[in-house]
Amino acid sequence: MAGGAGVEYYFGYALPENDLVCEDFRCRDKSWDFCRIALEFFPSNQIPFWQMQNADALVGNIRNDNSKYCLAQPDAVYLIYLPNGGSTELDLSAATGDFSVKWFNPRAGGALQSGSVKSVAAGGKVTLGNSPSDPQQDWAILLRKQSR
């Protein structure tokens, strides 16, 4: 989501299975699951990430800090990641038409889910509602332009 071209793992030196002596990678099992879930998410939801760009300002993150992220193919597809859960607004002032709003659980994977808002109309800032469950956990929100 940040436009990166790869992943590097650093687990530190505070754990018994630290980066220098780790010979049993089962202790990193959750990390491998999260990678698998992400790798399945993009193709199974036909997200054209190669045509998308960082658009954090559209979710009010003008400092590009770690509070929330937006990857966008303007006026077509928007992918928002909320690392701390909650909800957000998305500025669709430059877009037209209606967009479906679906939520994705990056901890468990699976199908897209409906939150409290099912669709939004472009033309200004829109509120994306609340996640289907676990509002304090991280969530991804996928908006896709609806065909007429």
TIBA-706495 format. One record per residue: residue in one letter; y, x, z of N, C-alpha, C, O, CB in turn; residue number from 1. Coordinates in steps of 0.001 Angstrom, whole numbers. Each point is the difference from the previous one (the first is absolute). Last residue first. Glycine has a CB too. Layout:
{A; {Y; X; Z}; {Y; X; Z}; {Y; X; Z}; {Y; X; Z}; {Y; X; Z}; NUM}
...
//
This chain:
{R; {1737; -22671; -14763}; {397; -1419; -137}; {-959; -746; -862}; {174; -1198; -224}; {2182; 1817; 509}; 148}
{S; {-3121; 3744; 3176}; {257; -370; -1403}; {309; -1476; -79}; {-455; -792; 826}; {-1065; 2615; -1656}; 147}
{Q; {2491; 1615; 5033}; {-862; -1083; -478}; {349; -315; -1440}; {1172; -63; -370}; {-1378; -889; 2697}; 146}
{K; {675; 5649; 671}; {719; -1029; -740}; {-993; -1015; -558}; {-1013; 354; -603}; {2850; 1287; 21}; 145}
{R; {-2725; 1160; 5089}; {-240; 96; -1443}; {702; -1157; -679}; {-87; -1143; 448}; {-2141; 2296; -99}; 144}
{L; {1666; 1760; 4664}; {701; -1047; -735}; {-212; 241; -1473}; {185; 1109; -500}; {1542; -1383; 2320}; 143}
{L; {-4036; 1906; 3162}; {31; 124; -1455}; {705; -1211; -589}; {-423; -1139; 199}; {-1715; 2488; -189}; 142}
{I; {1615; 1570; 4944}; {350; -1269; -632}; {120; 254; -1493}; {698; 919; -429}; {512; -1771; 2510}; 141}
{A; {-3657; 3207; 2650}; {624; 191; -1305}; {257; -1388; -581}; {-790; -922; 207}; {-372; 3185; -586}; 140}
{W; {574; -283; 5761}; {-362; -901; -1093}; {673; 464; -1275}; {1042; 655; 36}; {-1319; -2579; 1562}; 139}
{D; {-868; 3364; 4125}; {570; 288; -1320}; {-562; -964; -1040}; {-1147; -437; 95}; {1419; 2863; 531}; 138}
{Q; {186; -4096; 4485}; {-724; 1024; -735}; {666; 253; -1358}; {864; -765; -429}; {-3004; 99; 1599}; 137}
{Q; {3390; -2773; 2033}; {447; 1300; 497}; {-674; 1159; -726}; {347; 1157; 233}; {60; -2211; 1980}; 136}
{P; {-1407; -3716; -3002}; {1353; 346; -448}; {512; 1360; 473}; {985; 500; -543}; {-556; -2905; 528}; 135}
{D; {-5084; -372; -563}; {346; 1324; 537}; {1401; 468; -386}; {135; 1025; -669}; {-2541; -479; 582}; 134}
{S; {877; -4310; -3115}; {-462; 240; 1378}; {505; 1364; 448}; {630; 711; -784}; {-2703; -2149; 439}; 133}
{P; {3519; -495; -3840}; {-995; -1009; 363}; {-498; 122; 1438}; {-388; -1000; 604}; {-281; 967; -2979}; 132}
{S; {5688; 1729; 1169}; {-1365; 326; -414}; {-970; -1100; 437}; {320; -803; 876}; {216; 3265; -725}; 131}
{N; {4691; -3639; -1097}; {-836; 702; 961}; {-1401; 218; -544}; {-472; -749; -856}; {1810; -236; 2707}; 130}
{G; {3573; 462; -4697}; {-806; -723; 977}; {-820; 912; 887}; {301; 1182; 168}; {-389; -3047; -1753}; 129}
{L; {3516; 2801; -1988}; {-1397; -23; -418}; {-937; -638; 1016}; {-1207; -69; -233}; {1687; 2095; -1063}; 128}
{T; {4954; -2439; -479}; {-805; 307; 1174}; {-1457; -192; -372}; {-362; -1001; -617}; {2215; 300; 2207}; 127}
{V; {2485; 2022; -4890}; {-989; -1004; 395}; {-737; 497; 1240}; {-241; 1197; 159}; {-24; -1988; -2562}; 126}
{K; {5120; 1612; -816}; {-918; 493; 1026}; {-915; -1142; 417}; {437; -1135; 189}; {1252; 2851; 625}; 125}
{G; {53; -2204; -5701}; {677; 408; 1227}; {-1004; 595; 967}; {-1125; 329; -376}; {2862; -2113; 56}; 124}
{G; {-2985; 179; -4013}; {1420; -275; -122}; {806; 391; 1221}; {1223; -140; -3}; {-1827; -1687; -1495}; 123}
{A; {-4857; 30; 599}; {886; 1161; -134}; {1449; -450; -81}; {292; -1194; -75}; {-2111; 2476; -1091}; 122}
{A; {-2312; -3866; 3736}; {775; -26; -1238}; {965; 1175; -2}; {685; 248; 992}; {-883; -2769; -1148}; 121}
{V; {-4888; 1757; 2644}; {1449; 102; 159}; {647; -39; -1379}; {-614; 365; -1002}; {362; 977; 3146}; 120}
{S; {-4808; -2667; 722}; {739; 465; -1178}; {1488; 10; 318}; {464; -675; 918}; {-2242; -235; -2475}; 119}
{K; {-1480; 132; 4997}; {-926; 125; -1139}; {680; 514; -1261}; {-624; 694; -802}; {-701; -2547; 1770}; 118}
{V; {1884; 2223; 4719}; {760; -279; -1227}; {-923; 255; -1183}; {-573; 1083; -116}; {2802; -450; 1204}; 117}
{S; {-3932; 58; 3229}; {762; -1230; 221}; {848; -386; -1206}; {426; -1151; -105}; {-386; 1692; 2524}; 116}
{G; {-4248; 2367; -3564}; {763; 12; 1238}; {759; -1312; 129}; {-392; -1007; -589}; {605; 3524; 505}; 115}
{S; {-4936; -846; -2678}; {1272; -725; 18}; {623; 113; 1381}; {-673; -125; 1024}; {-149; -1478; -2795}; 114}
{Q; {-2561; 5296; -746}; {66; -1163; 875}; {1371; -658; -114}; {978; 631; -403}; {-2641; 425; 1979}; 113}
{L; {-2102; 2512; -4421}; {1368; -320; 373}; {-4; -1297; 796}; {-853; -863; -206}; {1771; 2044; -1842}; 112}
{A; {-5446; 1623; 2206}; {830; -774; -920}; {1426; -143; 515}; {263; 132; 1195}; {-2297; -1364; -1937}; 111}
{G; {-752; 5459; 2542}; {-362; -1364; -364}; {1004; -640; -939}; {836; 666; -610}; {-1978; -866; 2782}; 110}
{G; {1682; 4118; 1969}; {-224; -218; -1421}; {-307; -1456; -281}; {341; -884; 785}; {-1165; 3220; -1009}; 109}
{A; {1960; 75; 4514}; {-1317; -586; -252}; {-307; -164; -1480}; {-1166; -140; -370}; {1373; -1032; 2529}; 108}
{R; {3911; 3096; -480}; {-969; 499; 971}; {-1408; -476; -320}; {-972; 699; 286}; {2767; -661; 1436}; 107}
{P; {2231; -1376; -4149}; {-434; 1358; -347}; {-1001; 602; 987}; {-574; 1053; -276}; {2771; -757; -803}; 106}
{N; {-772; -5388; -659}; {-283; 684; 1255}; {-529; 1405; -314}; {-1160; 138; -387}; {662; -2352; 1563}; 105}
{F; {3860; -1379; -3977}; {-1219; 806; -24}; {-130; 744; 1318}; {958; 597; 490}; {-821; -349; -3001}; 104}
{W; {2627; -4826; -63}; {-75; 1037; 1018}; {-1352; 707; -91}; {-1010; -595; -375}; {2575; -711; 1880}; 103}
{K; {2026; -1717; -4993}; {-1333; 149; 595}; {6; 1194; 945}; {749; 957; -196}; {-1846; -1976; -1850}; 102}
{V; {4429; -2376; -1265}; {30; 901; 1161}; {-1387; 3; 628}; {-468; -1026; 493}; {2950; 584; -73}; 101}
{S; {108; -796; -5548}; {-991; -331; 1025}; {80; 1064; 1096}; {346; 1152; -263}; {-1880; -2299; -1443}; 100}
{F; {5681; -330; -1596}; {-981; 1029; 345}; {-971; -545; 1041}; {409; -643; 967}; {1264; 2467; -1482}; 99}
{D; {2265; -3550; -3589}; {-680; -190; 1281}; {-1073; 1063; 182}; {-598; 472; -967}; {1050; -2947; 875}; 98}
{G; {4352; 2854; -2955}; {-1258; -727; 93}; {-535; -104; 1416}; {691; 287; 978}; {-1176; 469; -3257}; 97}
{T; {3598; 3431; 818}; {68; -1408; -381}; {-1361; -644; 210}; {-1015; 694; 49}; {2835; -208; -1731}; 96}
{A; {1315; 4169; 3616}; {-1194; -599; -614}; {259; -1456; -365}; {990; -599; 420}; {-2461; 2156; 896}; 95}
{A; {4462; 1460; 1128}; {-68; 441; -1394}; {-1190; -596; -744}; {-187; 276; -1185}; {1305; 1831; 1869}; 94}
{S; {-360; -3030; 4001}; {1225; -360; -728}; {-74; 341; -1475}; {535; -735; -829}; {730; 1089; 2917}; 93}
{L; {-4404; -101; 1980}; {-395; -326; -1371}; {1201; -435; -832}; {-136; -796; -929}; {-2129; 130; 1759}; 92}
{D; {865; 3158; 4115}; {1138; -314; -868}; {-489; -173; -1436}; {-317; 973; -685}; {1892; 315; 2200}; 91}
{L; {-4096; -2069; 3402}; {-50; 778; -1233}; {1156; -451; -876}; {189; -1198; -213}; {-2718; 1479; 352}; 90}
{E; {922; -339; 5489}; {641; -629; -1149}; {-154; 944; -1183}; {-127; 1214; 161}; {1794; -2480; 1304}; 89}
{T; {-5093; 823; 2948}; {1154; 652; -599}; {619; -905; -1044}; {-576; -1015; -390}; {-435; 3266; 815}; 88}
{S; {-2712; -1830; 4254}; {333; -561; -1300}; {1205; 753; -545}; {537; 891; 658}; {-1454; -3177; -18}; 87}
{G; {-3275; 3674; 3025}; {1217; -784; -78}; {188; -611; -1377}; {-964; -293; -706}; {1966; 1758; 2435}; 86}
{G; {-3660; 3300; -523}; {-131; -1451; -74}; {1344; -684; -112}; {975; 585; -471}; {-3055; -422; 1791}; 85}
{N; {1402; 4620; -1429}; {36; -539; 1355}; {-110; -1515; 25}; {336; -627; 1005}; {1041; 2567; -339}; 84}
{P; {-1374; 638; -4768}; {-885; 754; 895}; {-58; -532; 1421}; {-960; 265; 723}; {1450; 1686; -2103}; 83}
{L; {434; -4054; -3565}; {644; -102; 1307}; {-892; 709; 1025}; {-933; -611; 521}; {2072; -1604; -1144}; 82}
{Y; {-337; 1982; -5092}; {-862; 391; 1112}; {816; -30; 1280}; {1058; 622; 93}; {-2493; 818; -1606}; 81}
{I; {1512; -3597; -3890}; {718; 365; 1214}; {-1014; 367; 1077}; {-1010; -685; 167}; {2952; -841; -768}; 80}
{L; {-1302; 672; -5045}; {-978; 251; 1040}; {740; 564; 1205}; {648; 1043; -85}; {-2509; -635; -1611}; 79}
{Y; {2791; -3246; -3280}; {568; 691; 1151}; {-1103; 134; 1042}; {-694; -969; 307}; {3047; 70; -770}; 78}
{V; {-1500; -452; -5198}; {-900; 192; 1143}; {734; 787; 1078}; {682; 985; -284}; {-2728; -1034; -1223}; 77}
{A; {4574; -1873; -2295}; {-1403; -249; -340}; {-903; 43; 1241}; {-639; -998; 334}; {1061; 1982; -2605}; 76}
{D; {4443; 120; 1830}; {-141; -1301; -646}; {-1442; -296; -408}; {-231; -860; -850}; {2570; 1086; 43}; 75}
{P; {-1739; 4788; 2044}; {1015; -1037; 114}; {-255; -1211; -890}; {-379; 120; -1165}; {1968; 1666; 1730}; 74}
{Q; {-4839; 1394; 1851}; {195; -61; -1441}; {980; -1166; -128}; {-420; -1157; -35}; {-1955; 2111; -683}; 73}
{A; {1392; 2032; 5389}; {359; -1108; -886}; {-106; 332; -1479}; {311; 1107; -441}; {1184; -1883; 2216}; 72}
{L; {-2384; 1852; 3947}; {-329; 596; -1288}; {195; -1126; -1009}; {-550; -1086; 185}; {-1133; 2820; 785}; 71}
{C; {3206; -757; 4458}; {-124; -892; -1142}; {-244; 829; -1258}; {722; 955; -287}; {789; -2669; 1389}; 70}
{Y; {-1593; 1945; 4874}; {3; 604; -1330}; {-94; -1075; -1072}; {-550; -1077; 232}; {-512; 3151; 695}; 69}
{K; {2480; -949; 4737}; {-646; -873; -982}; {214; 581; -1378}; {944; 752; -240}; {-607; -2785; 1696}; 68}
{S; {609; 4574; 2574}; {-36; -1354; 546}; {-691; -1002; -915}; {-727; -870; 480}; {2812; 1406; 716}; 67}
{N; {-937; 4520; -1333}; {-1374; -484; 67}; {-124; -1435; 492}; {-1080; -404; 432}; {407; 2730; -38}; 66}
{D; {4995; -324; -3230}; {-726; 462; 1176}; {-1404; -623; -2}; {-432; -547; -1016}; {2609; 807; 2329}; 65}
{N; {1935; -479; -4463}; {-1349; 440; -366}; {-749; 596; 1195}; {-663; 1030; -122}; {1483; -599; -2204}; 64}
{R; {3641; -2615; 2033}; {-156; 1387; 470}; {-1350; 583; -411}; {-260; 1183; 222}; {1761; -1701; 1717}; 63}
{I; {-242; -4060; -2821}; {828; 880; -825}; {-100; 1471; 422}; {352; 890; -774}; {1197; -2812; 416}; 62}
{N; {-4097; -2775; 971}; {-264; 1341; 516}; {770; 1016; -851}; {-596; 773; -750}; {-1710; -1476; 1597}; 61}
{G; {1863; -4211; -1539}; {989; 376; 1003}; {-202; 1372; 606}; {627; 321; 1010}; {-422; -2688; -540}; 60}
{V; {-2652; 291; -4152}; {-434; -595; 1265}; {917; 429; 1146}; {-364; -119; 1170}; {-2009; 85; -2008}; 59}
{L; {3154; 1626; -3551}; {-169; -1445; -208}; {-504; -721; 1243}; {143; -1218; 108}; {-597; 1692; -2495}; 58}
{A; {907; 4328; 2096}; {1286; -669; 236}; {-123; -1513; -169}; {764; -750; 609}; {430; 2810; -1396}; 57}
{D; {-4844; 929; -237}; {153; -317; 1418}; {1306; -742; 300}; {51; -802; 932}; {-1418; 2818; -413}; 56}
{A; {-1406; -529; -4649}; {1128; -937; 49}; {233; -441; 1442}; {218; -1182; 267}; {-712; 389; -2624}; 55}
{N; {-2549; 4385; -1221}; {481; -245; 1345}; {1221; -909; -79}; {928; 245; -772}; {-1812; 1996; 1578}; 54}
{Q; {-2435; -2727; -4882}; {810; 1049; 612}; {405; -396; 1411}; {-52; -1174; 366}; {892; 1857; -2627}; 53}
{M; {-4675; -1790; -2224}; {823; -422; 1126}; {745; 1197; 591}; {-365; 1157; -211}; {-1247; -3037; 696}; 52}
{Q; {-1840; 1749; -3975}; {1239; -536; -560}; {990; -387; 1088}; {1064; -547; -291}; {-2352; -269; -1673}; 51}
{W; {-3070; 2460; 2937}; {551; 1035; -876}; {1293; -455; -661}; {738; 823; -541}; {-3048; 17; 135}; 50}
{F; {-352; -3791; 3138}; {759; 961; 803}; {641; 1089; -855}; {1031; 550; 386}; {-2576; -1003; 1510}; 49}
{P; {-466; -4472; -2544}; {334; 1084; -931}; {855; 1085; 664}; {1161; 190; -362}; {-1279; -1840; -1519}; 48}
{I; {-3731; -2082; 3579}; {1350; 468; 325}; {307; 1207; -880}; {-667; 1028; 111}; {492; -1872; 2294}; 47}
{Q; {-3835; -2482; -1749}; {697; 334; -1245}; {1466; 371; 232}; {911; -548; -620}; {-2460; -993; -580}; 46}
{N; {-2179; 608; 4374}; {1144; -919; -71}; {910; 307; -1190}; {1114; -514; -93}; {-1216; 275; 2577}; 45}
{S; {-3782; 2844; -1561}; {-512; -1366; 114}; {1115; -1037; -47}; {-258; -1170; -282}; {-1643; 2052; 1615}; 44}
{P; {2882; 3895; -1446}; {-603; -525; -1228}; {-460; -1452; 117}; {118; -759; -961}; {-827; 3068; 452}; 43}
{F; {2809; -364; 4431}; {848; 93; -1195}; {-680; -510; -1270}; {590; -831; -690}; {515; 2771; 1752}; 42}
{F; {-3533; -1754; 3224}; {1104; -967; -58}; {757; 33; -1327}; {212; -1045; -616}; {-1; 1273; 3077}; 41}
{E; {-3732; 2919; -1170}; {-486; -1276; -527}; {1134; -986; -231}; {-44; -794; -940}; {-2109; 1175; 2120}; 40}
{L; {3100; 3812; 799}; {-491; 241; -1357}; {-542; -1272; -646}; {96; -157; -1217}; {-637; 2498; 1881}; 39}
{A; {1901; -2493; 3880}; {1153; 188; -897}; {-441; 194; -1447}; {592; -568; -917}; {685; 1578; 2816}; 38}
{I; {-4648; -1274; 1384}; {686; -1291; -104}; {1190; 113; -957}; {200; -876; -842}; {-917; 280; 3198}; 37}
{R; {-1571; 4564; -1294}; {-815; -865; -855}; {687; -1337; -222}; {45; -499; -1124}; {-2121; 1619; 1962}; 36}
{C; {4082; 1831; 2223}; {122; 499; -1384}; {-783; -880; -968}; {501; -340; -1073}; {-216; 2680; 1944}; 35}
{F; {-695; -3239; 3719}; {1338; -376; -470}; {226; 472; -1437}; {617; -708; -796}; {240; 825; 3161}; 34}
{D; {-4886; 1147; -222}; {30; -1440; -291}; {1357; -412; -560}; {71; -751; -972}; {-1744; 348; 2801}; 33}
{W; {1189; 4781; -303}; {-703; -165; -1280}; {-30; -1478; -391}; {128; -338; -1177}; {-1546; 2385; 1654}; 32}
{S; {3245; -992; 3695}; {855; 520; -1073}; {-656; -184; -1362}; {662; -365; -971}; {307; 2034; 2567}; 31}
{K; {-3436; -2732; 2329}; {1020; -1004; -313}; {915; 459; -1134}; {399; -813; -834}; {-482; 42; 3211}; 30}
{D; {-3218; 3862; -715}; {-552; -1131; -751}; {1043; -1040; -388}; {9; -463; -1141}; {-2128; 843; 2334}; 29}
{R; {1908; 4178; 1176}; {1110; -443; -857}; {-361; -1251; -794}; {660; -322; -988}; {108; 2691; 822}; 28}
{C; {-3867; -105; 2998}; {1108; -313; 904}; {1234; -473; -779}; {929; -553; 587}; {-1810; 2257; 1047}; 27}
{R; {-3036; -87; -3821}; {-152; -1392; 422}; {1120; -406; 946}; {319; -1184; 104}; {-2799; 1378; -376}; 26}
{F; {1614; 4277; -1678}; {1125; -817; -443}; {-168; -1484; 319}; {838; -808; -398}; {-476; 2465; -1399}; 25}
{D; {-2021; 3330; 3528}; {-547; -1351; -27}; {1147; -964; -329}; {768; -389; 880}; {-2602; 985; 823}; 24}
{E; {2534; 4017; -1075}; {-1175; 56; -860}; {-650; -1370; -127}; {-970; -160; -741}; {613; 2541; 1407}; 23}
{C; {5205; 390; 1163}; {-685; -1264; -303}; {-1168; 221; -966}; {173; 531; -1096}; {1988; -1769; 1464}; 22}
{V; {1290; 4429; 1557}; {-1423; 63; 348}; {-789; -1247; -374}; {-1193; -74; 297}; {1840; 1561; 1539}; 21}
{L; {4183; -711; -2708}; {-611; 1318; -163}; {-1514; 7; 213}; {-710; 816; -587}; {2860; 141; 1328}; 20}
{D; {740; -4907; -207}; {-22; 454; -1390}; {-706; 1339; -206}; {-508; 265; -1090}; {2612; -1501; 788}; 19}
{N; {-3593; -1635; 4598}; {1297; 255; -631}; {-180; 585; -1401}; {-1123; 226; -451}; {2144; 141; 2720}; 18}
{E; {-3778; -2699; 1664}; {-355; 177; -1410}; {1289; 237; -786}; {347; -798; -870}; {-2421; -689; 1098}; 17}
{P; {2721; 835; 4304}; {-1139; 934; -39}; {-456; 284; -1437}; {-366; 1134; -308}; {-354; -1984; 2560}; 16}
{L; {5861; -449; -1563}; {-1305; -630; 172}; {-1119; 1030; -25}; {151; 1070; -590}; {736; -3145; -468}; 15}
{A; {3803; 3139; 319}; {-147; -503; 1363}; {-1386; -593; 265}; {-399; -122; 1158}; {2845; -328; -1147}; 14}
{Y; {-266; 2328; -4171}; {-831; 916; 782}; {-259; -512; 1414}; {-618; 710; 794}; {1534; 1165; -2141}; 13}
{G; {233; -4366; -3857}; {525; 740; 1131}; {-1027; 836; 744}; {-1139; 170; -436}; {2790; -1944; 631}; 12}
{F; {-1786; -1042; -4386}; {-368; -679; 1229}; {432; 761; 1241}; {-197; -488; 1113}; {-1714; -493; -2319}; 11}
{Y; {2881; 252; -4359}; {231; 966; 1062}; {-263; -737; 1301}; {712; -949; 330}; {1014; 2295; -1682}; 10}
{Y; {-2337; -2061; -4420}; {-289; -371; 1373}; {284; 1169; 931}; {-359; 1144; -281}; {-1379; -2772; -509}; 9}
{E; {3494; -242; -4273}; {-420; 1179; 755}; {-199; -446; 1441}; {872; -644; 582}; {381; 2265; -2127}; 8}
{V; {-725; -3877; -3796}; {-94; -149; 1448}; {-431; 1323; 600}; {-875; 683; -531}; {316; -3137; 319}; 7}
{G; {3244; 520; -4636}; {-1199; 489; 647}; {75; -185; 1495}; {969; -539; 534}; {-1271; 2175; -2363}; 6}
{A; {3954; -2429; -1196}; {-1035; 249; -1007}; {-1267; 548; 633}; {-767; 703; -659}; {2544; -280; -1035}; 5}
{G; {2841; -3779; 3172}; {-735; 1252; 119}; {-1102; 122; -1040}; {-396; -989; -619}; {909; 991; 3042}; 4}
{G; {2773; -3642; -1271}; {118; 734; -1248}; {-720; 1324; 13}; {204; 831; -885}; {1941; -1932; 554}; 3}
{A; {-2070; -2361; 3782}; {1181; 847; 52}; {181; 804; -1281}; {896; 840; -84}; {-1160; -710; 2552}; 2}
{M; {-3453; -3064; -1636}; {1199; -819; 0}; {1261; 861; 0}; {1071; -483; -367}; {-2333; -1309; 1570}; 1}
//
